[in-house]
Amino acid sequence: MIEKRLRNVVISGYGYKIKCRKNLVLIKGENENIIISPREIEQLVITGAVSLTSDVVRVLMDNNVDIVFVGHRPKFFARIVRSDYNFITDLWRKQIMLPTERRLEIAKEIVDCLIYNKLRMLQHLEKNRDIDFSVEIDRLKYEREKSSTYEDIPSLMGVEGDATRIYFSAVRKIIPKEFGFKKRVKHPPLDPINSMLSYGYTILLSRVSYGLLLSGLNVYEGILHESYRNREALAYDLMEEFRQPIVDRVVITFIVRGMVKTDDFDIRKEMCYMKENFKRNYLDSLYSRFENMYRYLGKPMEFLDIIFEQAKKLSNAIKNDEKYVGFRYR
């Protein structure tokens, strides 16, 4: 499967070969071929067994195209970037040496946003689906109030975990029982809903990480999430603001409109996979959501651009000691 969007190309499946033809990129599959200009895209996402030449890498790097590899689990496991890619050592130093009080201030804002966005999603669902989420909404409001009083990162992470459990206990009410969704399970996903969520969050993580890289930040140095080995902790921080508006919105739409069924998945004891045909439909809807217009700072803007703007806000907050204002979904 080759999915060409306005600013992204996604290759999913096996046997694809990516070559250069002059300064264009040719993607060849058994039943489909596509030629793209690297000037027209920002990101190439590869999931599956795909071969590409060094010429392709060079051409894409010359045009600042982000190359991302996503595994089956699903896990965002590799990225190719230019060797001179916007590495701003002074900003990285400020990021690493960020004072405790500033780190706490930004972390509180991120946690407040992630709880607020969960609240808004449940309120939208309650209004449109004739379902009672009042208990979960009240509990989330309490967690939000509680988070404002905490003065250390571990306590904020505890609130984040509690809010996530409360939120998914509510979402579970609208999910048909045949999907077997009991709670959020990350790695590996064991049921269709967790499979959709994990795959969507992986794609979202790659876009958030790309925005942070463009903003000159070190994606491995987290503020709320602890930096650990090769985990892109800062991308996980910023991603919290966009889980519900982008990924959850798509997944819930598939559920309530009957656009997904258990036959769309290969369900095994150790893991649940999306089948290729369904994955194509899901990715199409997910990238359509990235391209949806949303009123932001007084003007219509795609979610792709909003992510980048939030990354720049975070960069300015660290670089210039500005107040960080997170993204709250109306």
LUMTIFI-330864 format. One record per residue (C-alpha): residue in one letter; y, z, x; residue number from 0. Coordinates in Angstrom, 3 decimals. Layout:
BEGIN
+------+----------+----------+----------+-----+
| type |        y |        z |        x | seq |
+------+----------+----------+----------+-----+
|    A |        Y |        Z |        X | NUM |
...
+------+----------+----------+----------+-----+
//
This chain:
BEGIN
+------+----------+----------+----------+-----+
| type |        y |        z |        x | seq |
+------+----------+----------+----------+-----+
|    M |    0.000 |    0.000 |    0.000 |   0 |
|    I |    3.468 |   -0.928 |    1.272 |   1 |
|    E |    6.312 |    0.654 |   -0.686 |   2 |
|    K |    9.753 |   -0.804 |    0.095 |   3 |
|    R |   12.718 |    1.162 |   -1.187 |   4 |
|    L |   16.423 |    0.672 |   -0.530 |   5 |
|    R |   16.402 |    2.737 |    2.676 |   6 |
|    N |   12.752 |    3.662 |    3.229 |   7 |
|    V |    9.446 |    1.930 |    3.827 |   8 |
|    V |    6.192 |    3.803 |    3.136 |   9 |
|    I |    2.823 |    2.496 |    4.364 |  10 |
|    S |   -0.208 |    4.206 |    2.866 |  11 |
|    G |   -3.810 |    3.186 |    3.430 |  12 |
|    Y |   -5.872 |    1.597 |    6.160 |  13 |
|    G |   -5.931 |   -1.550 |    8.262 |  14 |
|    Y |   -2.221 |   -2.328 |    8.301 |  15 |
|    K |   -0.751 |   -3.903 |   11.431 |  16 |
|    I |    2.937 |   -3.721 |   12.285 |  17 |
|    K |    4.337 |   -6.337 |   14.655 |  18 |
|    C |    7.661 |   -7.819 |   15.684 |  19 |
|    R |    8.781 |  -11.310 |   14.778 |  20 |
|    K |   11.979 |  -11.933 |   16.679 |  21 |
|    N |   14.123 |   -8.942 |   15.637 |  22 |
|    L |   12.334 |   -8.435 |   12.336 |  23 |
|    V |    9.354 |   -6.200 |   11.575 |  24 |
|    L |    6.240 |   -7.755 |   10.031 |  25 |
|    I |    3.818 |   -5.462 |    8.193 |  26 |
|    K |    0.453 |   -7.126 |    7.523 |  27 |
|    G |   -2.270 |   -5.824 |    5.243 |  28 |
|    E |   -5.420 |   -7.369 |    3.842 |  29 |
|    N |   -3.734 |   -8.383 |    0.584 |  30 |
|    E |   -0.031 |   -7.888 |    1.197 |  31 |
|    N |    2.562 |   -8.761 |    3.824 |  32 |
|    I |    6.196 |   -7.806 |    4.083 |  33 |
|    I |    9.002 |   -8.660 |    6.497 |  34 |
|    I |   11.844 |   -6.191 |    6.890 |  35 |
|    S |   15.054 |   -6.071 |    8.841 |  36 |
|    P |   15.329 |   -2.773 |   10.742 |  37 |
|    R |   19.054 |   -2.801 |    9.986 |  38 |
|    E |   18.278 |   -2.306 |    6.293 |  39 |
|    I |   16.215 |    0.887 |    6.489 |  40 |
|    E |   16.579 |    4.453 |    7.739 |  41 |
|    Q |   12.996 |    5.670 |    7.775 |  42 |
|    L |    9.460 |    4.318 |    8.122 |  43 |
|    V |    6.792 |    6.690 |    6.760 |  44 |
|    I |    3.191 |    6.025 |    7.821 |  45 |
|    T |    0.254 |    7.730 |    6.132 |  46 |
|    G |   -3.191 |    6.425 |    6.971 |  47 |
|    A |   -4.659 |    4.319 |    9.782 |  48 |
|    V |   -1.954 |    1.899 |   10.892 |  49 |
|    S |   -1.450 |    0.150 |   14.228 |  50 |
|    L |    1.967 |   -0.730 |   15.608 |  51 |
|    T |    3.079 |   -2.297 |   18.869 |  52 |
|    S |    5.494 |   -0.925 |   21.433 |  53 |
|    D |    7.859 |   -3.785 |   20.539 |  54 |
|    V |    8.042 |   -2.439 |   16.993 |  55 |
|    V |    8.901 |    1.024 |   18.283 |  56 |
|    R |   11.613 |   -0.417 |   20.537 |  57 |
|    V |   13.206 |   -2.488 |   17.760 |  58 |
|    L |   13.161 |    0.425 |   15.322 |  59 |
|    M |   14.574 |    2.823 |   17.908 |  60 |
|    D |   17.344 |    0.338 |   18.768 |  61 |
|    N |   18.320 |    0.461 |   15.095 |  62 |
|    N |   18.007 |    4.267 |   14.781 |  63 |
|    V |   15.104 |    4.048 |   12.325 |  64 |
|    D |   13.180 |    7.302 |   11.960 |  65 |
|    I |    9.381 |    6.838 |   12.302 |  66 |
|    V |    7.345 |    9.563 |   10.592 |  67 |
|    F |    3.573 |   10.053 |   10.459 |  68 |
|    V |    2.055 |   11.999 |    7.557 |  69 |
|    G |   -1.565 |   13.176 |    7.518 |  70 |
|    H |   -4.014 |   13.697 |    4.667 |  71 |
|    R |   -3.622 |   17.460 |    4.292 |  72 |
|    P |   -0.800 |   16.397 |    3.672 |  73 |
|    K |    1.043 |   17.349 |    6.807 |  74 |
|    F |    4.092 |   15.875 |    8.505 |  75 |
|    F |    2.554 |   15.819 |   11.993 |  76 |
|    A |    4.556 |   13.458 |   14.212 |  77 |
|    R |    7.858 |   11.672 |   14.589 |  78 |
|    I |    9.203 |    9.085 |   17.025 |  79 |
|    V |   12.883 |    9.353 |   17.919 |  80 |
|    R |   15.099 |    7.895 |   20.624 |  81 |
|    S |   15.151 |    9.727 |   23.957 |  82 |
|    D |   18.965 |    9.992 |   23.700 |  83 |
|    Y |   18.925 |   10.981 |   20.009 |  84 |
|    N |   22.083 |   12.969 |   19.276 |  85 |
|    F |   20.976 |   16.002 |   21.279 |  86 |
|    I |   24.131 |   18.128 |   21.417 |  87 |
|    T |   23.373 |   20.906 |   23.865 |  88 |
|    D |   26.497 |   22.943 |   23.068 |  89 |
|    L |   25.612 |   22.974 |   19.370 |  90 |
|    W |   22.004 |   23.854 |   20.126 |  91 |
|    R |   23.199 |   26.741 |   22.283 |  92 |
|    K |   25.412 |   28.032 |   19.460 |  93 |
|    Q |   22.523 |   27.665 |   17.053 |  94 |
|    I |   20.169 |   29.675 |   19.257 |  95 |
|    M |   22.820 |   32.331 |   19.980 |  96 |
|    L |   23.986 |   32.606 |   16.358 |  97 |
|    P |   25.090 |   36.225 |   15.775 |  98 |
|    T |   22.857 |   38.321 |   13.537 |  99 |
|    E |   25.544 |   38.785 |   10.883 | 100 |
|    R |   26.179 |   35.019 |   10.652 | 101 |
|    R |   22.459 |   34.283 |   10.509 | 102 |
|    L |   22.101 |   36.808 |    7.691 | 103 |
|    E |   25.086 |   35.368 |    5.808 | 104 |
|    I |   23.657 |   31.832 |    5.878 | 105 |
|    A |   20.136 |   33.050 |    5.070 | 106 |
|    K |   21.453 |   34.907 |    2.009 | 107 |
|    E |   23.141 |   31.738 |    0.775 | 108 |
|    I |   19.924 |   29.736 |    1.190 | 109 |
|    V |   17.901 |   32.358 |   -0.705 | 110 |
|    D |   20.494 |   32.545 |   -3.472 | 111 |
|    C |   20.351 |   28.741 |   -3.840 | 112 |
|    L |   16.564 |   28.561 |   -3.911 | 113 |
|    I |   16.354 |   31.222 |   -6.632 | 114 |
|    Y |   19.206 |   29.661 |   -8.606 | 115 |
|    N |   17.546 |   26.230 |   -8.524 | 116 |
|    K |   14.259 |   27.718 |   -9.741 | 117 |
|    L |   16.159 |   29.396 |  -12.571 | 118 |
|    R |   17.857 |   26.156 |  -13.564 | 119 |
|    M |   14.553 |   24.273 |  -13.616 | 120 |
|    L |   12.977 |   26.855 |  -15.927 | 121 |
|    Q |   16.066 |   26.906 |  -18.147 | 122 |
|    H |   15.950 |   23.100 |  -18.467 | 123 |
|    L |   12.261 |   23.237 |  -19.355 | 124 |
|    E |   12.724 |   26.064 |  -21.838 | 125 |
|    K |   15.475 |   24.145 |  -23.592 | 126 |
|    N |   13.625 |   20.826 |  -23.776 | 127 |
|    R |    9.965 |   21.859 |  -24.123 | 128 |
|    D |   10.176 |   24.673 |  -26.690 | 129 |
|    I |    8.503 |   27.213 |  -24.417 | 130 |
|    D |    9.454 |   30.812 |  -23.671 | 131 |
|    F |   10.217 |   31.579 |  -20.022 | 132 |
|    S |   12.451 |   34.583 |  -20.800 | 133 |
|    V |   10.311 |   37.085 |  -18.861 | 134 |
|    E |   10.164 |   34.909 |  -15.736 | 135 |
|    I |   13.856 |   34.019 |  -15.982 | 136 |
|    D |   14.819 |   37.702 |  -16.187 | 137 |
|    R |   12.612 |   38.484 |  -13.193 | 138 |
|    L |   14.196 |   35.681 |  -11.167 | 139 |
|    K |   17.668 |   36.939 |  -12.055 | 140 |
|    Y |   16.624 |   40.373 |  -10.822 | 141 |
|    E |   15.301 |   38.907 |   -7.549 | 142 |
|    R |   18.571 |   37.039 |   -7.111 | 143 |
|    E |   20.626 |   40.207 |   -7.563 | 144 |
|    K |   18.308 |   42.102 |   -5.237 | 145 |
|    S |   18.601 |   39.484 |   -2.480 | 146 |
|    S |   22.370 |   39.988 |   -2.282 | 147 |
|    T |   21.855 |   43.630 |   -1.248 | 148 |
|    Y |   19.442 |   43.020 |    1.621 | 149 |
|    E |   20.639 |   43.193 |    5.202 | 150 |
|    D |   17.696 |   41.766 |    7.135 | 151 |
|    I |   15.800 |   38.474 |    7.238 | 152 |
|    P |   12.266 |   39.843 |    6.583 | 153 |
|    S |   13.440 |   41.364 |    3.288 | 154 |
|    L |   14.996 |   38.042 |    2.278 | 155 |
|    M |   11.741 |   36.255 |    3.084 | 156 |
|    G |    9.977 |   38.755 |    0.842 | 157 |
|    V |   12.327 |   37.889 |   -2.010 | 158 |
|    E |   11.739 |   34.175 |   -1.378 | 159 |
|    G |    7.988 |   34.699 |   -1.693 | 160 |
|    D |    8.320 |   36.797 |   -4.854 | 161 |
|    A |   10.648 |   34.239 |   -6.464 | 162 |
|    T |    8.209 |   31.424 |   -5.690 | 163 |
|    R |    5.288 |   33.309 |   -7.275 | 164 |
|    I |    7.337 |   34.110 |  -10.393 | 165 |
|    Y |    8.504 |   30.508 |  -10.711 | 166 |
|    F |    5.030 |   28.978 |  -10.462 | 167 |
|    S |    3.593 |   31.552 |  -12.862 | 168 |
|    A |    6.059 |   30.086 |  -15.378 | 169 |
|    V |    5.395 |   26.440 |  -14.489 | 170 |
|    R |    1.675 |   27.087 |  -14.951 | 171 |
|    K |    2.310 |   27.485 |  -18.704 | 172 |
|    I |    3.085 |   23.778 |  -19.112 | 173 |
|    I |    0.161 |   22.503 |  -17.002 | 174 |
|    P |   -3.019 |   21.488 |  -18.880 | 175 |
|    K |   -5.987 |   23.684 |  -17.934 | 176 |
|    E |   -8.103 |   20.755 |  -16.759 | 177 |
|    F |   -5.905 |   20.463 |  -13.654 | 178 |
|    G |   -7.118 |   23.874 |  -12.467 | 179 |
|    F |   -3.698 |   25.038 |  -11.301 | 180 |
|    K |   -3.704 |   28.827 |  -10.827 | 181 |
|    K |   -1.048 |   29.344 |   -8.168 | 182 |
|    R |    0.769 |   27.542 |   -5.384 | 183 |
|    V |   -1.696 |   26.802 |   -2.567 | 184 |
|    K |   -0.170 |   25.004 |    0.410 | 185 |
|    H |   -2.733 |   24.042 |    3.060 | 186 |
|    P |   -4.975 |   22.553 |    1.984 | 187 |
|    P |   -4.114 |   21.814 |   -1.664 | 188 |
|    L |   -7.146 |   22.509 |   -3.857 | 189 |
|    D |   -6.100 |   20.974 |   -7.185 | 190 |
|    P |   -4.123 |   17.913 |   -8.383 | 191 |
|    I |   -0.832 |   19.730 |   -8.990 | 192 |
|    N |   -0.832 |   21.386 |   -5.569 | 193 |
|    S |   -1.758 |   18.026 |   -4.048 | 194 |
|    M |    1.290 |   16.374 |   -5.641 | 195 |
|    L |    3.577 |   19.242 |   -4.658 | 196 |
|    S |    2.375 |   19.367 |   -1.049 | 197 |
|    Y |    2.657 |   15.616 |   -0.576 | 198 |
|    G |    6.112 |   15.557 |   -2.135 | 199 |
|    Y |    7.320 |   18.473 |   -0.035 | 200 |
|    T |    6.032 |   16.717 |    3.087 | 201 |
|    I |    8.113 |   13.629 |    2.299 | 202 |
|    L |   11.102 |   15.837 |    1.463 | 203 |
|    L |   10.688 |   17.723 |    4.748 | 204 |
|    S |   10.817 |   14.460 |    6.698 | 205 |
|    R |   14.103 |   13.469 |    4.985 | 206 |
|    V |   15.678 |   16.896 |    5.500 | 207 |
|    S |   14.590 |   16.919 |    9.135 | 208 |
|    Y |   16.119 |   13.463 |    9.616 | 209 |
|    G |   19.437 |   14.669 |    8.162 | 210 |
|    L |   19.462 |   17.682 |   10.480 | 211 |
|    L |   18.734 |   15.478 |   13.495 | 212 |
|    L |   21.639 |   13.203 |   12.568 | 213 |
|    S |   23.828 |   16.297 |   12.314 | 214 |
|    G |   22.960 |   17.276 |   15.872 | 215 |
|    L |   20.986 |   20.404 |   15.010 | 216 |
|    N |   17.750 |   21.655 |   16.543 | 217 |
|    V |   15.257 |   21.429 |   13.677 | 218 |
|    Y |   12.914 |   23.923 |   15.371 | 219 |
|    E |   15.440 |   26.783 |   15.469 | 220 |
|    G |   15.339 |   28.365 |   12.015 | 221 |
|    I |   17.728 |   30.740 |   10.290 | 222 |
|    L |   15.706 |   32.053 |    7.355 | 223 |
|    H |   12.270 |   30.845 |    8.452 | 224 |
|    E |   11.038 |   32.101 |   11.790 | 225 |
|    S |   10.779 |   29.606 |   14.637 | 226 |
|    Y |    7.118 |   29.253 |   15.595 | 227 |
|    R |    5.500 |   26.705 |   17.904 | 228 |
|    N |    6.095 |   23.195 |   16.559 | 229 |
|    R |    7.202 |   24.173 |   13.039 | 230 |
|    E |   10.511 |   22.602 |   12.023 | 231 |
|    A |   11.840 |   25.931 |   10.810 | 232 |
|    L |   15.414 |   24.787 |   10.125 | 233 |
|    A |   14.137 |   21.873 |    8.031 | 234 |
|    Y |   12.139 |   24.362 |    5.965 | 235 |
|    D |   15.349 |   26.368 |    5.510 | 236 |
|    L |   17.401 |   23.477 |    4.157 | 237 |
|    M |   14.489 |   22.031 |    2.191 | 238 |
|    E |   14.472 |   25.153 |   -0.011 | 239 |
|    E |   17.618 |   23.882 |   -1.745 | 240 |
|    F |   15.973 |   20.593 |   -2.788 | 241 |
|    R |   12.399 |   21.445 |   -3.821 | 242 |
|    Q |   13.159 |   21.790 |   -7.537 | 243 |
|    P |   15.820 |   19.063 |   -7.975 | 244 |
|    I |   13.702 |   16.409 |   -6.259 | 245 |
|    V |    9.964 |   17.085 |   -5.896 | 246 |
|    D |    9.329 |   19.544 |   -8.738 | 247 |
|    R |   11.366 |   17.401 |  -11.099 | 248 |
|    V |    9.079 |   14.422 |  -10.410 | 249 |
|    V |    5.839 |   16.428 |  -10.603 | 250 |
|    I |    6.834 |   18.109 |  -13.872 | 251 |
|    T |    7.862 |   14.754 |  -15.350 | 252 |
|    F |    4.400 |   13.370 |  -14.560 | 253 |
|    I |    2.807 |   16.382 |  -16.251 | 254 |
|    V |    4.836 |   16.546 |  -19.469 | 255 |
|    R |    4.750 |   12.762 |  -20.009 | 256 |
|    G |    1.015 |   12.508 |  -19.453 | 257 |
|    M |    1.469 |   10.237 |  -16.431 | 258 |
|    V |   -1.235 |   11.999 |  -14.380 | 259 |
|    K |   -4.893 |   12.795 |  -15.043 | 260 |
|    T |   -7.684 |   14.405 |  -13.054 | 261 |
|    D |   -9.299 |   10.979 |  -12.479 | 262 |
|    D |   -6.305 |   10.099 |  -10.283 | 263 |
|    F |   -7.641 |   12.482 |   -7.621 | 264 |
|    D |  -10.618 |   12.887 |   -5.342 | 265 |
|    I |  -11.329 |   16.573 |   -5.952 | 266 |
|    R |  -13.552 |   18.197 |   -3.346 | 267 |
|    K |  -14.446 |   21.795 |   -2.652 | 268 |
|    E |  -12.342 |   21.922 |    0.509 | 269 |
|    M |   -9.393 |   19.784 |   -0.625 | 270 |
|    C |   -7.904 |   17.555 |   -3.327 | 271 |
|    Y |   -6.676 |   14.027 |   -2.453 | 272 |
|    M |   -4.553 |   11.597 |   -4.421 | 273 |
|    K |   -6.237 |    8.222 |   -4.941 | 274 |
|    E |   -4.329 |    5.254 |   -3.551 | 275 |
|    N |   -3.263 |    3.681 |   -6.858 | 276 |
|    F |   -1.896 |    6.941 |   -8.164 | 277 |
|    K |   -0.265 |    7.757 |   -4.828 | 278 |
|    R |    1.635 |    4.487 |   -5.076 | 279 |
|    N |    2.996 |    5.394 |   -8.526 | 280 |
|    Y |    3.858 |    8.886 |   -7.378 | 281 |
|    L |    5.678 |    7.698 |   -4.259 | 282 |
|    D |    7.584 |    5.129 |   -6.298 | 283 |
|    S |    8.831 |    7.860 |   -8.639 | 284 |
|    L |    9.569 |   10.232 |   -5.774 | 285 |
|    Y |   11.687 |    7.719 |   -3.873 | 286 |
|    S |   13.410 |    6.699 |   -7.087 | 287 |
|    R |   14.418 |   10.334 |   -7.431 | 288 |
|    F |   15.789 |   10.361 |   -3.879 | 289 |
|    E |   17.934 |    7.392 |   -4.889 | 290 |
|    N |   19.129 |    8.909 |   -8.189 | 291 |
|    M |   22.860 |    9.495 |   -8.467 | 292 |
|    Y |   24.101 |   13.061 |   -8.893 | 293 |
|    R |   27.666 |   14.314 |   -9.115 | 294 |
|    Y |   28.367 |   16.118 |   -5.853 | 295 |
|    L |   31.749 |   17.299 |   -4.595 | 296 |
|    G |   33.420 |   15.433 |   -7.441 | 297 |
|    K |   31.769 |   12.035 |   -6.992 | 298 |
|    P |   28.419 |   10.328 |   -7.705 | 299 |
|    M |   26.076 |   10.392 |   -4.722 | 300 |
|    E |   22.390 |    9.701 |   -4.066 | 301 |
|    F |   20.215 |   12.717 |   -3.306 | 302 |
|    L |   19.458 |   11.115 |    0.078 | 303 |
|    D |   23.146 |   11.358 |    0.948 | 304 |
|    I |   23.498 |   14.840 |   -0.533 | 305 |
|    I |   20.757 |   16.060 |    1.805 | 306 |
|    F |   22.684 |   14.628 |    4.752 | 307 |
|    E |   25.949 |   16.176 |    3.529 | 308 |
|    Q |   24.278 |   19.578 |    3.287 | 309 |
|    A |   22.924 |   19.130 |    6.807 | 310 |
|    K |   26.474 |   18.425 |    8.012 | 311 |
|    K |   27.721 |   21.517 |    6.170 | 312 |
|    L |   25.113 |   23.596 |    7.954 | 313 |
|    S |   26.050 |   22.038 |   11.284 | 314 |
|    N |   29.745 |   22.809 |   10.715 | 315 |
|    A |   28.916 |   26.362 |    9.674 | 316 |
|    I |   27.172 |   26.914 |   12.997 | 317 |
|    K |   29.571 |   24.908 |   15.158 | 318 |
|    N |   32.905 |   25.972 |   13.658 | 319 |
|    D |   32.002 |   29.334 |   12.122 | 320 |
|    E |   32.668 |   27.904 |    8.642 | 321 |
|    K |   31.287 |   29.431 |    5.456 | 322 |
|    Y |   28.073 |   27.701 |    4.426 | 323 |
|    V |   27.841 |   26.701 |    0.754 | 324 |
|    G |   24.366 |   25.624 |   -0.341 | 325 |
|    F |   23.313 |   23.075 |   -2.954 | 326 |
|    R |   23.019 |   24.460 |   -6.485 | 327 |
|    Y |   21.431 |   22.223 |   -9.095 | 328 |
|    R |   23.304 |   22.202 |  -12.381 | 329 |
+------+----------+----------+----------+-----+
//
